Amino acid sequence: MKAPRRFQRSQARNSATPPGLQRSADSIVGMRLNKYLAHSGVASRRQCGDMVKEGKIKVNGETETNPAYQVKEGDEISYKGKVVSPDEQFVYVLLNKPKNVITTTSDEHDRTTVMDLLDEPALKNFRLFPVGRLDRMTTGLLLITNDGDTAKRLTHPSHEVSKIYHATLDRPFSKMDMAKMEIGYELEDGPMSVDWVRYAKEGDPLTVALQIHIGRNRIVRRAFEHLGYTVEKLDRVYLAGLTKKDLPRGFYRYLSEEEVRMIRHFS
């Protein structure tokens, strides 16, 4: 069994229907079948495409093997004998993730996941998933939603979404190494570059603030390891225009209408 969690929960208002954005019925008509299935929470878009090709999906009772099939009004799509459909409402949750929490929708080892922290019953009615990931020991901002298109925009490298981290190191970060990081260098999986880097607090060379738009796995930790440092604490304090203001560690809130418009039109 999972150990009792000591995280304080939502500051959001408790209601039968969380605030969000209604999905237009027209947005489903003409949608590719693999995308429709992904938005219905069946699997990733690529996995859904494979399922269609393997004959596992039926449209109006007939097997459909073309992932590019365009969904028509009134179509009934089923998987394993169960009719599936996308959520009628998009929900956007901003979590200030604590450490020792896994960024996934479920965990086979029964460890605490970010989804376990969303304790409002109304949220259980939506197929929510985290946008990108923070490793287990990293804290800070994480967006959780059921809006696949917005999630794709926020994570695709071409959109260069900005993120700011505060990294606490095992020893003082030298000015020379700061200059190296500003110039950039090669890691084993490609170049590492920052928009800017500086001490997070004046007079404290142990804590470094940096802004990046790279989203590769453990990129910040590896960037410091390349220079001979160990990151003892890592906190994401800014994500695509969203900040941690008035959001304590372990709490979550819903995005405002203005914030939803901002991230949906992020480019």
URMOBEL-V102114 format. One line per field, one symbol per residue. ss: DSSP state (H for helix, E for strand, - for the rest). psi: psi as a letter, one per 20 degrees, with the letter a starting at -180 (. if undefined). burial: I if it has 16 or more other ideal C-beta (glycine too) atoms within 10 Angstrom, else O. Layout:
BEGIN
ss=???
psi=???
burial=???
END
This chain:
BEGIN
ss=-------------------EEE--HHH----EHHHHHHH-----HHHHHHHHH---EEE--EE------E------EEE--EE-----EEEEEEEEE----E----------EHHHH---HHHHH---EE--------EEEEEEE--HHHHHHHH-HHH---EEEEEEE-----HHHHHHHHH-EEE--EEE---EEEEEE--EEEEEEEEE------HHHHHHHH----EEEEEEEEE--EE--------EEE--HHHHHHHH---
psi=qqqppjpqbpiqqorhoqqbpppphhihpipqghggggijjgargghhghgghjkipqolipppjohjpppqpiqopqpkjppqqqqipppopopnprrkppnrhrpijkqprhhhinjphhiiiqmqqqoaqprgiprapppprjnhgggghhiphhilpqppqopprirpoqhghghghhhqrprhjaqpqqgqqrphppjnihpppqprjqkrpkggghghhhjjqpohqppoipoliqrjpknrpirrrqqrhghghghhjp.
burial=OOOOOOIOOIOIOOOOOIOIIOIOOOOIOOIIIIIIIIIIIIOOIOOIIOIIOOOIIIIOOOOIOOIOIOIOOOIOIOIOOOOIIIIOIIIIIIIIIIIOIIIOOOOOOOOIIIIOIIOIOOIOOIIIIIIOIIOOOIIIIIIIIIIIOIIOIIOOOOOOIOIIIIIIIOOOIOOOIIOOIOOOOOOOOOOIOIOOIOIIOOOOOIIIIIOIOIIOOOIIIOIIOIIOIOIOOIIIIIIIOIOIOOIOOIIIIIIOOOIIOOIIOOO
END
